[in-house]
Amino acid sequence: MSRIWMTGYRTYELGVFKEKDPKVQVLKYAIKKTMIEQLNLGLEWVITGGQLGVETWAIEVALDLKADYPDLRVAMLLPFGHFGSQWQEASQTRLADLKQQVDFYADVHKEDYQGPYQLRQYQDFVLNHTDGAVLLYDAEFPGKAQYDYQAILDFQAQSPYPLETISMDDLQEFANDYQESQHDQ
């Protein structure tokens, strides 16, 4: 898979309300380890949105990995124009900074939010422009990522589309590995 869609939970769904939360380091560790596995399998593009949470952390991790993987590219696709404009100023600034750092940025719909159809069309666009997905999602803990999960399942019914999920159990394993790596330093 050379182009993967990476998405998952929003910050608030994971109980993360500030970037200094220790959970963020574990989540980024999990994303990094998963991304490195994908890089070893031929990953060239990380494609994601700009939602606060897994998507923005994936962008930050991918940008950091470019030091060791200079051919890695990062694309940020947003579902509609002025996405994030209702967020707090610090979050808007963070999104704007990330837009400047990625290799490619675009709005799937140029107009502002009109309705849920834009989100479905965004999912369809991303599914048709990626080779597979990595989703930080656990069906036992539904959140907004359940809509992406269902869209992927529906897409898989029509054509082969690999999906790797990172469950809460997987996150616990990553947390344990992260703790061990911190003790080894």
Residue frames as a rotation matrix with the C-alpha (Angstrom) as fourth column:
MET 1
0.589 0.808 0.000 0.00
0.808 -0.589 0.000 0.00
0.000 0.000 -1.000 0.00
SER 2
-0.462 -0.823 0.330 1.68
0.818 -0.539 -0.202 3.16
0.344 0.177 0.922 -1.11
ARG 3
-0.653 0.329 0.683 -1.13
-0.327 -0.935 0.137 5.56
0.683 -0.134 0.718 -0.07
ILE 4
-0.499 0.492 -0.714 -2.85
0.776 0.620 -0.115 5.02
0.386 -0.611 -0.691 3.26
TRP 5
0.097 0.641 0.761 -5.71
-0.217 -0.733 0.645 6.85
0.971 -0.227 0.068 4.87
MET 6
-0.643 -0.319 -0.696 -4.97
0.604 0.348 -0.717 7.29
0.472 -0.881 -0.031 8.55
THR 7
-0.252 0.645 0.721 -7.80
-0.483 -0.730 0.484 8.34
0.839 -0.226 0.496 10.81
GLY 8
-0.446 0.145 -0.883 -9.52
0.659 0.721 -0.214 7.55
0.606 -0.677 -0.417 14.07
TYR 9
0.282 0.643 -0.712 -10.76
0.959 -0.169 0.227 9.08
0.026 -0.747 -0.664 17.28
ARG 10
0.388 -0.072 0.919 -10.99
0.065 -0.992 -0.105 12.78
0.919 0.100 -0.381 18.06
THR 11
-0.636 -0.732 0.245 -9.13
-0.155 -0.190 -0.969 14.16
0.756 -0.655 0.007 21.07
TYR 12
-0.348 0.555 0.755 -12.20
-0.930 -0.307 -0.203 14.48
0.119 -0.773 0.623 23.29
GLU 13
0.654 0.605 -0.453 -13.27
-0.570 0.789 0.230 10.88
0.497 0.108 0.861 22.50
LEU 14
0.185 -0.703 -0.686 -9.96
0.406 0.691 -0.599 9.73
0.895 -0.168 0.413 23.98
GLY 15
0.823 0.203 -0.531 -10.27
0.568 -0.252 0.784 12.02
0.025 -0.946 -0.322 26.99
VAL 16
-0.310 -0.950 -0.025 -7.40
0.940 -0.310 0.143 14.21
-0.143 0.021 0.989 25.78
PHE 17
0.751 0.661 0.007 -7.99
0.660 -0.749 -0.068 17.90
-0.040 0.055 -0.998 26.40
LYS 18
0.748 -0.591 -0.303 -4.44
-0.562 -0.806 0.186 19.26
-0.355 0.031 -0.935 26.18
GLU 19
0.680 -0.511 -0.526 -1.39
-0.358 0.394 -0.846 18.27
0.640 0.764 0.085 24.16
LYS 20
-0.318 -0.847 0.425 0.69
-0.817 0.018 -0.577 17.78
0.481 -0.531 -0.698 27.31
ASP 21
0.605 0.595 0.529 -1.55
-0.766 0.616 0.183 14.88
-0.218 -0.516 0.829 28.39
PRO 22
-0.359 -0.821 0.444 0.68
-0.648 0.561 0.515 11.77
-0.672 -0.103 -0.734 28.79
LYS 23
0.295 0.552 0.780 -1.79
0.227 0.752 -0.618 9.81
-0.928 0.360 0.096 26.64
VAL 24
0.857 0.039 -0.514 -0.70
-0.438 -0.471 -0.766 11.86
-0.272 0.881 -0.387 23.61
GLN 25
-0.131 -0.984 -0.119 2.83
-0.960 0.096 0.262 10.44
-0.247 0.148 -0.958 23.79
VAL 26
-0.460 0.041 0.887 1.47
-0.069 0.994 -0.082 6.88
-0.885 -0.100 -0.455 23.83
LEU 27
0.618 0.765 0.180 -0.93
0.180 0.086 -0.980 7.62
-0.765 0.638 -0.084 20.97
LYS 28
0.643 -0.460 -0.612 1.86
-0.757 -0.503 -0.418 9.17
-0.116 0.732 -0.671 18.88
TYR 29
-0.436 -0.797 0.418 4.08
-0.723 0.587 0.364 6.20
-0.535 -0.144 -0.832 19.72
ALA 30
-0.059 0.526 0.848 1.38
0.239 0.832 -0.500 3.82
-0.969 0.173 -0.175 18.44
ILE 31
0.886 0.389 -0.251 0.92
-0.099 -0.370 -0.924 5.90
-0.452 0.844 -0.290 15.28
LYS 32
0.247 -0.887 -0.390 4.68
-0.947 -0.307 0.098 6.05
-0.206 0.345 -0.916 14.71
LYS 33
-0.521 -0.448 0.726 5.21
-0.378 0.884 0.274 2.30
-0.765 -0.132 -0.630 15.14
THR 34
0.296 0.733 0.613 2.29
0.385 0.496 -0.779 1.57
-0.874 0.467 -0.135 12.81
MET 35
0.862 0.001 -0.506 3.53
-0.392 -0.631 -0.670 4.09
-0.320 0.776 -0.543 10.25
ILE 36
-0.157 -0.984 -0.080 7.04
-0.903 0.111 0.416 2.60
-0.400 0.138 -0.906 10.30
GLU 37
-0.315 0.137 0.939 5.54
0.132 0.986 -0.100 -0.85
-0.940 0.092 -0.329 9.65
GLN 38
0.723 0.666 0.184 3.68
0.317 -0.084 -0.945 0.63
-0.614 0.741 -0.272 6.69
LEU 39
0.545 -0.618 -0.567 6.84
-0.777 -0.626 -0.064 2.38
-0.315 0.475 -0.821 5.44
ASN 40
-0.487 -0.757 0.435 8.61
-0.559 0.653 0.511 -0.98
-0.671 0.005 -0.741 5.44
LEU 41
-0.151 0.532 0.833 5.76
0.537 0.752 -0.383 -2.30
-0.830 0.390 -0.399 3.27
GLY 42
-0.530 -0.181 0.829 6.06
0.846 -0.186 0.500 0.51
0.064 0.966 0.252 0.70
LEU 43
0.498 0.740 -0.453 4.14
0.773 -0.615 -0.156 3.44
-0.394 -0.272 -0.878 2.17
GLU 44
-0.498 -0.616 0.611 4.75
0.813 -0.576 0.084 6.63
0.300 0.538 0.788 0.19
TRP 45
-0.563 0.405 0.721 1.82
-0.226 -0.914 0.337 8.87
0.795 0.026 0.606 1.17
VAL 46
-0.688 0.504 -0.523 0.00
0.685 0.210 -0.698 9.36
-0.242 -0.838 -0.489 4.47
ILE 47
-0.650 0.582 0.488 -3.37
0.011 -0.636 0.772 10.85
0.760 0.507 0.407 3.63
THR 48
-0.472 0.478 -0.740 -5.55
0.881 0.227 -0.415 12.18
-0.031 -0.848 -0.529 6.39
GLY 49
0.428 0.684 0.591 -7.86
0.579 -0.710 0.402 14.97
0.694 0.170 -0.699 7.42
GLY 50
-0.467 -0.620 0.630 -7.41
-0.019 -0.705 -0.709 17.73
0.884 -0.343 0.317 9.94
GLN 51
0.666 0.746 -0.017 -9.57
-0.031 0.051 0.998 16.55
0.745 -0.664 0.057 12.82
LEU 52
-0.041 -0.639 0.768 -8.01
-0.918 -0.279 -0.281 17.16
0.394 -0.717 -0.575 16.21
GLY 53
0.598 0.156 0.786 -6.85
-0.540 0.803 0.251 13.79
-0.592 -0.575 0.565 17.44
VAL 54
0.315 -0.492 0.812 -5.52
0.416 0.840 0.347 10.85
-0.853 0.229 0.469 15.45
GLU 55
0.737 0.006 0.676 -5.51
0.669 -0.148 -0.728 12.82
0.096 0.989 -0.113 12.18
THR 56
0.825 -0.466 0.320 -3.43
-0.416 -0.884 -0.214 15.76
0.382 0.043 -0.923 13.39
TRP 57
0.457 -0.690 0.562 -1.15
-0.517 0.308 0.799 13.47
-0.724 -0.655 -0.215 15.41
ALA 58
0.540 -0.228 0.810 -0.64
0.612 0.768 -0.191 11.34
-0.578 0.599 0.554 12.29
ILE 59
0.854 -0.239 0.461 0.44
0.231 -0.621 -0.749 14.44
0.466 0.747 -0.475 10.38
GLU 60
0.667 -0.621 0.411 2.86
-0.745 -0.559 0.365 15.46
0.003 -0.549 -0.836 13.14
VAL 61
0.417 -0.505 0.756 4.33
-0.120 0.793 0.597 11.95
-0.901 -0.339 0.270 13.36
ALA 62
0.670 -0.129 0.732 4.69
0.711 0.398 -0.580 11.67
-0.216 0.908 0.358 9.58
LEU 63
0.859 -0.375 0.349 6.39
-0.171 -0.852 -0.495 15.06
0.483 0.366 -0.795 9.40
ASP 64
0.492 -0.695 0.524 8.84
-0.753 -0.038 0.657 13.93
-0.437 -0.718 -0.542 12.10
LEU 65
0.472 -0.268 0.840 9.48
0.229 0.957 0.177 10.65
-0.851 0.109 0.514 10.27
LYS 66
0.989 -0.084 0.121 10.54
0.096 -0.258 -0.961 12.54
0.112 0.962 -0.248 7.14
ALA 67
0.444 -0.885 0.142 13.96
-0.867 -0.385 0.317 13.02
-0.226 -0.264 -0.938 8.79
ASP 68
-0.355 -0.563 0.747 14.55
-0.399 0.813 0.423 9.26
-0.845 -0.148 -0.513 8.49
TYR 69
-0.201 0.395 0.896 12.22
0.784 0.614 -0.095 8.63
-0.588 0.683 -0.433 5.52
PRO 70
-0.632 -0.149 -0.760 12.75
-0.068 -0.967 0.247 11.64
-0.772 0.208 0.601 3.22
ASP 71
-0.955 0.290 -0.061 10.57
-0.036 0.092 0.995 10.19
0.294 0.953 -0.077 0.46
LEU 72
-0.448 0.834 -0.323 7.50
0.874 0.332 -0.356 10.03
-0.190 -0.442 -0.877 2.72
ARG 73
-0.822 0.291 0.490 4.79
-0.009 -0.866 0.500 12.49
0.569 0.406 0.715 1.68
VAL 74
-0.670 0.614 -0.417 1.88
0.585 0.092 -0.806 13.82
-0.457 -0.784 -0.421 3.72
ALA 75
-0.713 0.539 0.448 -1.46
0.141 -0.516 0.845 15.00
0.687 0.666 0.291 2.37
MET 76
-0.771 0.562 -0.300 -4.15
0.249 -0.167 -0.954 16.79
-0.586 -0.810 -0.011 4.35
LEU 77
-0.714 0.652 0.255 -7.59
0.226 -0.131 0.965 16.66
0.663 0.747 -0.054 2.80
LEU 78
-0.874 0.478 -0.093 -10.40
-0.082 -0.332 -0.940 18.55
-0.480 -0.813 0.329 4.50
PRO 79
-0.448 0.749 0.488 -14.07
0.795 0.583 -0.167 17.80
-0.410 0.313 -0.857 3.82
PHE 80
0.531 0.691 0.490 -15.20
0.821 -0.564 -0.095 21.40
0.211 0.452 -0.867 3.24
GLY 81
-0.117 -0.556 0.823 -14.04
0.347 -0.799 -0.491 25.02
0.930 0.229 0.286 3.09
HIS 82
-0.119 -0.072 0.990 -13.18
-0.674 -0.726 -0.134 26.85
0.729 -0.684 0.037 6.29
PHE 83
0.505 0.206 -0.838 -12.99
0.298 0.870 0.393 23.53
0.810 -0.448 0.378 8.13
GLY 84
-0.115 -0.544 -0.831 -12.12
0.956 0.168 -0.242 24.14
0.271 -0.822 0.500 11.79
SER 85
-0.505 -0.121 0.855 -13.15
0.174 -0.984 -0.036 27.80
0.846 0.130 0.518 11.73
GLN 86
0.532 0.769 0.355 -15.42
-0.280 -0.236 0.931 27.25
0.799 -0.595 0.089 14.75
TRP 87
0.382 -0.469 -0.796 -12.56
0.764 0.645 -0.013 25.84
0.519 -0.604 0.605 16.85
GLN 88
0.784 -0.255 -0.566 -10.71
0.321 -0.613 0.722 27.67
-0.531 -0.748 -0.398 19.60
GLU 89
0.837 -0.435 -0.330 -8.02
-0.546 -0.699 -0.463 30.00
-0.029 0.568 -0.823 18.30
ALA 90
-0.070 -0.921 0.382 -5.12
-0.781 0.290 0.554 27.76
-0.621 -0.260 -0.740 19.39
SER 91
-0.014 0.143 0.990 -6.60
0.293 0.947 -0.133 24.80
-0.956 0.288 -0.055 17.49
GLN 92
0.935 0.347 0.068 -7.21
0.188 -0.325 -0.927 26.95
-0.300 0.880 -0.369 14.40
THR 93
0.511 -0.826 -0.238 -3.59
-0.840 -0.539 0.063 28.09
-0.180 0.167 -0.969 14.52
ARG 94
-0.225 -0.574 0.787 -2.38
-0.386 0.795 0.469 24.51
-0.895 -0.198 -0.400 14.85
LEU 95
0.430 0.480 0.765 -4.44
0.516 0.565 -0.644 23.46
-0.741 0.671 -0.005 11.82
ALA 96
0.975 -0.081 -0.206 -3.12
-0.203 -0.694 -0.691 26.41
-0.087 0.716 -0.693 9.80
ASP 97
0.145 -0.985 0.094 0.47
-0.873 -0.083 0.480 25.53
-0.465 -0.151 -0.872 10.75
LEU 98
-0.168 -0.171 0.971 0.00
0.062 0.981 0.183 21.91
-0.984 0.091 -0.154 9.70
LYS 99
0.823 0.504 0.260 -1.49
0.312 -0.020 -0.950 23.02
-0.474 0.863 -0.174 6.35
GLN 100
0.735 -0.592 -0.330 1.75
-0.674 -0.690 -0.264 24.88
-0.072 0.417 -0.906 5.70
GLN 101
-0.129 -0.888 0.441 3.95
-0.816 0.347 0.462 21.88
-0.563 -0.300 -0.770 6.50
VAL 102
0.281 0.285 0.916 2.26
0.124 0.936 -0.329 19.08
-0.952 0.206 0.227 4.55
ASP 103
-0.759 -0.610 0.228 3.25
0.237 0.067 0.969 18.19
-0.607 0.789 0.094 1.00
PHE 104
-0.766 0.595 0.246 -0.29
0.195 -0.150 0.969 18.54
0.613 0.790 -0.001 -0.29
TYR 105
-0.728 0.607 -0.318 -3.38
0.253 -0.192 -0.948 20.23
-0.637 -0.771 -0.014 1.06
ALA 106
-0.842 0.533 0.076 -6.87
-0.132 -0.341 0.931 20.59
0.522 0.774 0.358 -0.43
ASP 107
-0.481 0.826 0.294 -10.52
-0.549 -0.022 -0.836 20.97
-0.684 -0.563 0.464 0.49
VAL 108
-0.763 0.285 0.580 -12.67
0.536 0.780 0.322 18.25
-0.360 0.557 -0.748 -1.07
HIS 109
0.348 0.848 0.399 -15.54
0.918 -0.395 0.040 20.80
0.191 0.353 -0.916 -1.17
LYS 110
-0.612 -0.607 0.507 -14.60
0.531 -0.791 -0.305 24.43
0.586 0.082 0.806 -1.63
GLU 111
0.005 0.699 0.715 -17.79
-0.283 -0.685 0.671 25.75
0.959 -0.206 0.194 -0.02
ASP 112
-0.619 -0.140 0.773 -18.39
-0.773 -0.065 -0.631 25.91
0.138 -0.988 -0.068 3.72
TYR 113
-0.947 0.264 0.185 -20.26
0.173 0.901 -0.399 23.13
-0.272 -0.345 -0.898 5.50
GLN 114
-0.559 0.798 -0.225 -23.62
-0.731 -0.347 0.588 22.54
0.391 0.493 0.777 3.86
GLY 115
0.548 0.778 0.308 -24.61
-0.836 0.500 0.225 19.14
0.021 -0.381 0.924 5.22
PRO 116
0.281 -0.427 0.859 -23.59
-0.414 0.754 0.510 15.56
-0.866 -0.499 0.035 6.00
TYR 117
0.954 0.078 0.288 -23.43
0.214 0.493 -0.843 14.70
-0.208 0.866 0.454 2.29
GLN 118
0.624 -0.782 0.003 -20.10
-0.630 -0.505 -0.590 16.56
0.463 0.366 -0.808 2.18
LEU 119
0.005 -0.611 0.791 -18.67
-0.893 0.353 0.279 14.23
-0.450 -0.708 -0.544 4.81
ARG 120
0.534 0.239 0.811 -19.86
0.059 0.946 -0.318 11.15
-0.843 0.217 0.491 2.89
GLN 121
0.979 -0.189 0.071 -18.39
0.052 -0.102 -0.993 12.54
0.195 0.977 -0.090 -0.34
TYR 122
0.333 -0.894 0.299 -15.15
-0.934 -0.357 -0.028 13.24
0.132 -0.270 -0.954 1.52
GLN 123
0.108 -0.243 0.964 -15.03
-0.476 0.839 0.265 9.60
-0.873 -0.487 -0.025 2.66
ASP 124
0.824 0.253 0.507 -15.75
0.289 0.582 -0.760 8.40
-0.487 0.773 0.407 -0.89
PHE 125
0.831 -0.552 -0.069 -13.01
-0.417 -0.536 -0.734 10.64
0.368 0.639 -0.676 -2.26
VAL 126
0.073 -0.848 0.525 -10.42
-0.978 0.042 0.204 9.44
-0.195 -0.528 -0.826 0.24
LEU 127
0.291 0.097 0.952 -11.38
-0.187 0.981 -0.043 5.79
-0.938 -0.165 0.303 -0.25
ASN 128
0.912 0.139 0.386 -11.02
0.333 0.298 -0.895 6.13
-0.239 0.945 0.226 -4.02
HIS 129
0.695 -0.697 0.177 -7.63
-0.355 -0.546 -0.759 7.84
0.626 0.465 -0.626 -3.72
THR 130
-0.014 -0.704 0.710 -5.92
-0.981 0.146 0.125 5.53
-0.191 -0.695 -0.693 -1.22
ASP 131
-0.290 -0.217 -0.932 -4.77
-0.542 0.840 -0.027 1.92
0.789 0.497 -0.361 -1.28
GLY 132
-0.052 0.271 -0.961 -5.87
0.667 0.726 0.168 1.05
0.743 -0.632 -0.219 2.26
ALA 133
0.373 0.273 0.887 -6.51
-0.388 -0.822 0.416 2.50
0.843 -0.499 -0.201 5.69
VAL 134
-0.627 -0.410 -0.662 -5.19
0.545 0.377 -0.749 2.49
0.557 -0.830 -0.013 9.22
LEU 135
0.134 0.806 0.576 -7.94
-0.202 -0.547 0.813 3.27
0.970 -0.225 0.090 11.67
LEU 136
-0.953 -0.299 -0.048 -7.47
0.010 0.130 -0.991 3.82
0.302 -0.945 -0.121 15.38
TYR 137
-0.172 0.973 0.154 -10.87
-0.901 -0.219 0.374 2.48
0.397 -0.074 0.915 16.30
ASP 138
-1.000 -0.006 -0.031 -12.44
0.009 0.892 -0.451 -0.15
0.030 -0.451 -0.892 18.50
ALA 139
-0.434 0.900 -0.029 -16.05
0.013 0.039 0.999 -1.18
0.901 0.434 -0.029 17.86
GLU 140
-0.022 0.409 -0.912 -16.57
0.925 0.354 0.137 -1.55
0.379 -0.841 -0.386 21.62
PHE 141
-0.220 -0.110 -0.969 -15.85
0.599 -0.800 -0.045 2.18
-0.770 -0.590 0.242 22.01
PRO 142
0.159 0.325 0.932 -17.82
0.976 -0.191 -0.100 3.91
0.146 0.926 -0.348 19.24
GLY 143
-0.158 -0.185 -0.970 -17.13
0.273 -0.952 0.137 7.49
-0.949 -0.243 0.201 18.35
LYS 144
0.479 0.345 -0.807 -17.15
-0.569 -0.578 -0.585 9.56
-0.669 0.739 -0.081 15.20
ALA 145
-0.558 -0.767 -0.317 -14.61
-0.769 0.333 0.546 7.14
-0.313 0.548 -0.775 13.69
GLN 146
-0.367 0.488 0.792 -17.44
0.176 0.872 -0.456 4.60
-0.913 -0.028 -0.406 13.45
TYR 147
0.684 0.627 -0.373 -18.66
-0.210 -0.321 -0.924 6.47
-0.698 0.710 -0.088 10.36
ASP 148
0.085 -0.743 -0.664 -15.29
-0.995 -0.099 -0.017 6.07
-0.053 0.662 -0.748 8.66
TYR 149
-0.717 -0.322 0.619 -15.19
-0.402 0.916 0.010 2.43
-0.570 -0.241 -0.785 9.76
GLN 150
0.128 0.860 0.494 -18.61
0.194 0.467 -0.863 1.77
-0.973 0.206 -0.107 8.24
ALA 151
0.684 0.070 -0.726 -17.67
-0.615 -0.481 -0.625 3.61
-0.393 0.874 -0.286 5.03
ILE 152
-0.389 -0.896 -0.213 -14.56
-0.910 0.338 0.240 1.41
-0.143 0.287 -0.947 4.75
LEU 153
-0.574 0.246 0.781 -16.61
-0.021 0.949 -0.314 -1.76
-0.819 -0.197 -0.539 5.32
ASP 154
0.560 0.827 -0.051 -19.10
-0.009 -0.056 -0.998 -0.67
-0.829 0.559 -0.024 2.64
PHE 155
0.412 -0.508 -0.756 -16.23
-0.897 -0.373 -0.237 0.09
-0.162 0.776 -0.610 0.26
GLN 156
-0.631 -0.691 0.353 -14.63
-0.651 0.719 0.243 -3.30
-0.422 -0.076 -0.903 0.98
ALA 157
0.018 0.730 0.683 -17.88
0.072 0.680 -0.729 -4.98
-0.997 0.062 -0.041 -0.13
GLN 158
0.897 0.353 -0.267 -17.25
-0.184 -0.251 -0.950 -3.53
-0.402 0.901 -0.160 -3.61
SER 159
0.642 -0.743 -0.192 -13.49
-0.178 0.099 -0.979 -3.84
0.746 0.662 -0.069 -3.98
PRO 160
0.382 -0.576 -0.722 -10.41
0.851 0.524 0.033 -5.07
0.359 -0.628 0.691 -2.13
TYR 161
0.314 -0.277 0.908 -9.30
-0.260 -0.945 -0.198 -2.44
0.913 -0.174 -0.368 0.37
PRO 162
-0.188 -0.466 -0.865 -6.97
0.669 0.584 -0.460 -3.42
0.719 -0.665 0.202 3.23
LEU 163
0.498 0.348 0.794 -7.84
-0.386 -0.731 0.562 -2.08
0.777 -0.587 -0.229 6.68
GLU 164
-0.417 -0.588 -0.693 -5.64
0.560 0.434 -0.706 -2.20
0.716 -0.682 0.148 9.74
THR 165
0.618 0.623 0.480 -7.34
-0.063 -0.569 0.820 -1.25
0.784 -0.536 -0.313 12.98
ILE 166
-0.711 -0.702 -0.036 -5.65
0.062 -0.012 -0.998 -0.25
0.700 -0.712 0.052 16.20
SER 167
0.326 0.890 -0.318 -7.96
0.355 0.197 0.914 -1.32
0.876 -0.411 -0.252 19.02
MET 168
0.645 -0.042 0.763 -7.96
-0.654 -0.547 0.523 -0.33
0.395 -0.836 -0.381 22.68
ASP 169
0.897 -0.372 0.241 -6.18
0.163 0.783 0.600 -3.62
-0.412 -0.499 0.763 23.47
ASP 170
0.422 -0.762 0.492 -3.54
0.802 0.060 -0.595 -2.72
0.424 0.645 0.636 20.87
LEU 171
0.413 -0.226 0.882 -3.19
-0.216 -0.965 -0.146 0.71
0.884 -0.131 -0.448 22.48
GLN 172
0.901 -0.083 0.425 -2.60
-0.411 0.146 0.900 -0.95
-0.137 -0.986 0.097 25.84
GLU 173
0.666 -0.696 0.267 0.21
0.703 0.706 0.088 -3.01
-0.249 0.129 0.960 24.29
PHE 174
0.263 -0.557 0.787 1.69
0.514 -0.610 -0.603 0.14
0.817 0.563 0.126 22.75
ALA 175
0.691 0.039 0.721 1.46
-0.493 -0.704 0.511 1.84
0.528 -0.709 -0.468 26.16
ASN 176
0.897 -0.380 0.224 3.36
0.065 0.616 0.785 -1.05
-0.436 -0.690 0.578 27.75
ASP 177
0.408 -0.762 0.503 6.02
0.903 0.253 -0.348 -0.93
0.138 0.596 0.791 25.00
TYR 178
0.414 -0.200 0.888 6.27
0.100 -0.960 -0.262 2.83
0.905 0.198 -0.377 25.39
GLN 179
0.897 -0.053 0.440 6.78
-0.441 -0.203 0.874 2.50
0.043 -0.978 -0.206 29.17
GLU 180
0.704 -0.665 0.251 9.53
0.532 0.727 0.433 -0.06
-0.470 -0.171 0.866 28.60
SER 181
0.314 -0.603 0.733 11.23
0.788 -0.266 -0.556 2.16
0.530 0.752 0.392 26.03
GLN 182
0.615 -0.040 0.788 11.21
-0.286 -0.942 0.175 5.05
0.735 -0.333 -0.591 28.51
HIS 183
0.903 -0.277 0.329 12.81
-0.247 0.293 0.924 2.88
-0.353 -0.915 0.196 31.21
ASP 184
0.597 -0.689 0.412 15.51
0.775 0.627 -0.073 1.72
-0.208 0.363 0.908 28.78
GLN 185
0.546 -0.368 0.753 16.66
0.337 -0.725 -0.600 5.28
0.767 0.581 -0.272 28.11
